[in-house]
Amino acid sequence: MAPYLETVKSYADVPITEAGVDTIAFLEASKGLLGLFVRARYDAAPTLSVTLEQLVENEKNEKKRTATEGLMWLLRGLSFTCKALQNLQANKNEELAKAFSNSYDNTLKKFHNFVVKGIFSVAMKACPYRADFYTKLAADPSGGAPATPEKLDEELNKWLAALAAIVAKVQAFYEAGDHGKGF
């Protein structure tokens, strides 16, 4: 496994049942990207928040739906990142700037005004080169040998497939229940 991916909980380890996506496992896998809002909601009502879907349903009738909105934006960001990395995996010669720009066009762009769209376009010019990114991803943070390209591809593809499944399931839940309304 790629050393970086060994340092974080994998989306591949997040249980998905008919009842929904396990909240604690999802939060652990999303620590680096997760705002405090969803965790605060879970801590306030853990028995009513066992799955992400239950957490959103539990908050539905409240005046402020901080966790619902925070989770919605987290899912959008995860979708953006996942689609960009999947594109990189499928197109071995594509650079990060192009993959992330294409992903932005298909995920987040519709939610942003012209100012944010312009900022994003400029930010893409600061993307590292593909080779540098994959070297960092394969590196062992403790100084050991890096993951082989084959092992990195195997683990990254598994991680991305699991993340894509989680995002798709929860986004479908949001759409079916109109949970993103008003944000």
Salt bridges, closest charged atoms under 4 A:
ASP43 OD1 - ARG39 NE 3.12
GLU57 OE1 - LYS60 NZ 2.91
GLU57 OE2 - HIS179 NE2 3.25
GLU62 OE2 - ARG41 NH2 2.94
GLU94 OE1 - LYS98 NZ 3.82
ASP105 OD1 - LYS109 NZ 3.76
ASP153 OD2 - LYS92 NZ 3.30
GLU154 OE2 - LYS151 NZ 3.76
GLU155 OE2 - LYS151 NZ 3.41
GLU155 OE1 - LYS158 NZ 3.40
